[in-house]
């Protein structure tokens, strides 16, 4: 094999590596090494592929050979990164001890499945314009989950991003961090396109917002652990400014279901960032708080129980207070006689309503902590396993709950239903989703849409 052919094949291997196709790149490198063993650039490309595939022992061996044969500085730097990765970290998050299924944290997947279930209940209720004031317990249940499922789902997403980039966070490897950031942004773009498609069936879709949350969160992923909270505060400030300067009624002239001009560039930007159902400002704040939470010691038993003792009582107290209409009225019309204090209190319930967002954020955090605790205590339970399997396929189930149910009902003209019918259909769909997840996960690690996303984005 001449130098020109070697260069050509190395370039092909490099292209495969950049596309995230490391297994294919390694196969090509094997043929190169058989023809020309111990070639410096071929060995270095092999080390990079092995590093990305997290085959760390083999990476270390190749780096050792590169150092011995050529004194390669790149291999020396990578070897040092591998040593840091293998070294114990000073702050123990408990993540390595958390109950898992493969690389997944059972408690997080369980929380994600419950959030999806609550979102399905709320979406079916809204899409079917569920009516009637009976039975009383169902009216009570609907009123107490309203507006809480989606914030929990977004908070869990923020925590999930930290888990996805866990190794890059702890290693300090700049190449691995760039790769993680790029992968998250690409997945965000994929989800935006999926959401735009889903919006044509269900205007309450959250996916086209969700992808933007992911892309913004990627900017904070490898910053100090306090920066997500600072970012959440900045997002809230921008949201307040937007709501003071912008007329939130624009786009909703024909009612509260379909948004005017959504598929135009101006309408899409306005809906996504300013006044859609779940606009980037302020909803990204939920995801950023989830990132902050995942970098706390919540995967360690003692650390998590301390957080439970803090968050559960505060959450219950605030939820109890907000269940009384007079509580929010105190903020809207405080009448303390002190202009400054009155202004601060009114600000808490002015759009985007920091007080309401705080209540929903606390509920989301408490839900995550409780699910982690239950998964830890009952990790052998079939129920925990089934819910976790469902959470691992949340993207598939979210799209399916509109495509397979709401879409056909809309086409048949039978979308309007009673409260009880919408609730029973939600439960029936979720039961089918759990069954599908358990059976499907026996052969496949990822759900159908999750596997497609992994294949496209790396």
N, C-alpha and C positions, 0 to 999 in steps of 0.2 A: 504493500500500500504506500503510494507516494504522499508527499507533504500536502499537495492540493486536495487529495481525497480525504486525508486525515482532517484537514481544516474544515472541509465540507461536512463531514459526519459529526465533528465536534459542534459545529454551528447548529446542526439538526438536533443534537442532544440538548444544546443550550435552549433552543426554541421549545422543545418539549418540557424542559425544566421550568421555563418561564410561564408555560401554560398550565403548570401544576401536574403534568403527566410524568411524574418521577419514575414510576415503574417502567414505562416505555423507554424513558431516557436511559435507565440502567441496562435494559436489554441491548440497546444500541451500543452503550459503552462496553459491554461484555465482548461484542464482536471486535471492537477497536483494540481492547487489551489482548485479545488472542492474537491479533495480527502484529501489534506493537506493544509488548508488555512494558510496564514501568515508564509510561509517558507522562510527563508532569501535568499537562493540562487535562489529560484524560482522567488521571487520578484525582485531580482537584474537582472536576465536575462530578465524579463519583461520590466524593466526600460531601458535596453540596446536596446531591440527591438523597443520600442516606440520612443526612442531617434533617432534611425536610420531612422524610418519612419516619423520623424519630427512632431510627435504628442506630442508637447511640454507640453501642459497643463496636459495631462495624465502622462507624464514622471515626471513632478514636483510632482504630487500627490503620485505616487509610491515612489519617493525619500523621500518625506515627511514622509510616513509611515515607510520606512526603517530606517530613522533617529530616529523617535519616538520610534519604537519598539526595535531597535538594536544599535542605535548610529553608523550606518554603515558609515565608512569614505569614501568609494567609492561613496555612495549616496550624502554625503556632498559635495564632489568635483564636482559631476555632477550637483548638485543643484546650486553651484556657477557658473558653466559654463552656465547654463540656465539663470541665472540672468544677466551675462555679455552679453549673446546673446540678451536678451530683452532690454538692455540698449542702448540709442542712441549713435551712433558713433560720434567722434569729426569731422572727415572729411566726409562731405556729398558728395557722388559721384553722387547723383541724380538717382541712379539705381532704387530705390523703386518707383520713380515717372515716370519712362520711360513707354511709351505705351507698353502694354503686351497682350499676348494671353496665359492665364494660367500663367505658370512660364517663358514663352518665351518673349524675347524682340523683338518686331515687326521689328524695324529698322535693327537689326542684321540678322534676318531671311530674310528680304527683300534683304539686301546686299548679303547674301549667294546665294539666288536664281538668282540674276543678275550675280554673278560671275560664277555660274553653266551655265547660258545661254551663256556667253562669252566663257567659256571653250568648250561647245558643238560646237559653231561656229568654234572655232580654231581647235578643234580635227577633225571635219568633213572635214574642208578645207585641213588639213594635211593628213588625212587618205585617202581621195579621190584624193589626189594630184591635187587639183583644179587648172585648167589651164585657160589661156585666159587673155587678158588685158582689157576686157570690162565687164560690164560698168565701167566707170572711178570712179564713186562714191563708188562702191563696192571695187575696188582695194584700194582706199584711206582708206575706213573703215577697211579692213583687215589689212592694214599696221599699223594703229593706235591702234588696239587692240592686235596685235601680242605680245606675251610674257607678257601680263599684267593680264590676267584672272587668271592664276594659282597662282601668288604671292598674288593676292587679296583673293583668296580662302583660302590659307594657313594663311594669316594674320587674316582673319575672324575666322579661327579655333582657333588660339591663343587667341583671344578675347573671343571666346565661352568657352574655358576651364576655364577662370576666372569666367564667369557667372555660369558655372556648379558647381564650388566650392565656390560660393559666400557666402553661409551660413557658411561653414567651415572657410573661410578666416576671416570673421567678428567675429566669435564666439571664436576663439582661442582654441577650443576643440581639443585636440591632437588625440583622437580616431576618431573623425569625419574627421580630416585632413588625417589621415592614410587611412581611408576608401575611401575618395575622390581620393587620389593618386593611391591607388590600383585599383579602378574602371577605372580610366583614362588609366592606363597601360594595363589593361585587354582589354579595348576597342581598344587600339592601336594594340595589338596582333591580335585581331579579324580582324581589317581592313587590317593588313599586309597580312593575309591569303587570304582575299577577293581580295586584289590587285594582289597577285601572280596568282590567278585564272583568274582575268580579263586580266592580261598581255598576256595570251595565245591568246586573241582575239585582244587586242589593246596594242601594245608595248609602246605607249605613256602614259600608265596608271600612275596615281599619287598616288593611294591608298597605294601601297606597300611602298612608301616613307612616306606618310602621317602618317601611324601608328608609324613609328620611330620618326617623329617630335613630336607626342603626348607624347610618352614615355620620350623623353628628356625634353620636356616642363614641365612634371610633377615634375621634380627635382627642378624647379624654382618656382613652384606655390605658396608655402607658405613662400617664402623668402621676404626680403624687396622689395619694389616696384621698386627700381632702378636695382635690380639684373638681370631681363630679358634683359635690355639694355647691361649690362656688359657681359651677356651670349652671346648675339648677336654679340658683338665685338669679343669675344673669338672664336666663330664659324667662323667668317670671317677670323681671323688670321690663324686658322687651315686650312681653305679652300685655302688661299694664299700659305701656306706651301705645301699642297698637290699638287696644280697645278704647283708649281715649281719643286717638286721632282718626280712627277708621270707623265707618258706618257698618256695623256687623250685619245689617239687614240686606246688604247688597248680595245678590245671588239667590235670595230666598223669597223673591217677590211672588212666586206661585205656590207658596206653602213651605212646609218644613221637611218635605221628603226629598224631592229632586232639586238639585242645584243648577241654576241657570248658567249656561256657558261653561260647564265643567270641562268639556273636551277642547276648549279654546285655550291657548297658552295663558292668557290673562286670567281666565276663570279657574284654570287648574292651579296656578300659583296662588291666587286669592283663597281658594278653597283649602289648599294644602297647608298654607302657612298662616292664614289669618282667621277665617271664620267657617271652616268646615266642621264636621262633627267632632273630629279629634285633631285640631290643628297643631302643627309642629310647635308653635308658641301658644300655649304653655306645656303641651303634653310631653315634650321631650324631657321635661323636668322629672316625670315619673321614672323614665328609663335611667336617667343619671343618678337618681336616688337608689335605684336597684343596683347600679354599678358600685356605688359607695357601700351599700349593705353587703354585697358579696365579698368585699375586701375587709370586712370586719370578721372577728372570730366566731361566726355563726355556725360553722361546720364542726366546731369543737363543742362537746356536750356542755361543759361548764360555762363557756362563753355564751353559747346560745341561750342557756337557761337564765343567765343574767339579763340578756336582751328581752327574753319573754317576760320577765318580772317587770321590766320597764315599759314595754310597748303594749302588752295586753291590757293592763289597767287604764292607761291613757286612752287607748282606742275605745274601750267600752264606755269610759266616762264621756268622751266627746260624742260618740254615737248616741248615747242616752240623752245628752243635752240637746243634740240637733234633732232629735225626734219630736221635740216640742216646738211648734211654730213660733212661739214667743221668744225663743232663744235667738234666732237670727234677727228678729225684729229689734232686739236690744242693740244690735250692731248697725242696723240700717237707720235707726232713729234713737241714738243713745241718750241724748239730753243730759249729759253730765254737767253742763254749764261751763266746761273748759273746751274752748274751740280746738286746741291742739289734740286733746284726747278724743273728742268727737270725730275729728278728721281721721285719726289713726283707726278707730273702730269701724268707720264707714269704709275705709280702704280695704279692710279685711274681707268685706262682702261685695266689693265692687269687682265687676268682671276683670280677670278670670276667677275671682273669688278664692283668695288664698285660704280662707277658713274651710271651705268645702273641699278644696284640693288636699288640704292637710288631713282632713278626716278620711278621705279616700286613700291617701298615701299610707296613713297609719294602719288602715284596714288591710291594705295590700302587704305591708311588712309583717303584720301579725299573722296573716295567712301563710306566708312563706315560712316563718319561724315555726308555726304549729305543724306544717307539713314536714319540715325537716325533723322535728322532734318525733312525730308519729312514725316516719320512715326509719328513724334510728331505733325506736323501741320495738317496732313490729316489722322489721325488715324481711322476715321470712313469710309474712302474710301474703296470701294470694291476692287479696284486695289491693294492697299496696303495689304489688307487682303489676296487676292489671291496670291500675290508674297510671302508674309510671310508664307502662308501654303505650298507653293512650296519649300521654303528654309528649312522648317522643315523636308522635305523628300529628302534632297539633296543627301544623300548616295544612296537611292533607284533610283533616277533619273540618277545619275552618272553611276551606273552599267547598268541601262536600256538603256542608249544611246549607249552603245557598244553592249550589248547582243541582243537588239531588232532591231538594225539598221545596225551597222558595221559588225557584225557577219554574218547575212544572206546575206548582199551584197557581202562580201568576198567569201562565199560559192557559190554564184551564178555567181561570176566572173564579177560583174558590179560595182566594187568599184571606178574605175576612172570616175570622173564626172567633169563638168565645175564649175567655181566659183559660178555662179548663182544657179546651182542645189544644191551644197553643202550648200549655204546660205539658200535657201528655205526649204531644208530638216531640217536644224537646227531650223528654225523658226517654222516649222510644229511640230517637236518633242517637242519643248518647249511649244507650245500652248497646245499640248496634255498633257504634264506634269502638266501644271497649272490647266487644267480642271480636271484631275485625282486627283490632290492634294485637290482642293476645295471640290469635291464630297466625296472623301475618308475621309477627316478630319471632315466631319459632323458626322461620326460614330466612328472614331478612332483618338486618340491623336497623335500617331506615325505612320510613314510610315512602310511598310512591313519589309524592311531591318533594319530600326531603332528599330522596336519592337523586331526583332530577336536578334539584338545586345544587347538590354536591357535585354532580357530574359537570354542570355548566360552569360553576363558579370556583371549583377546586376545594 
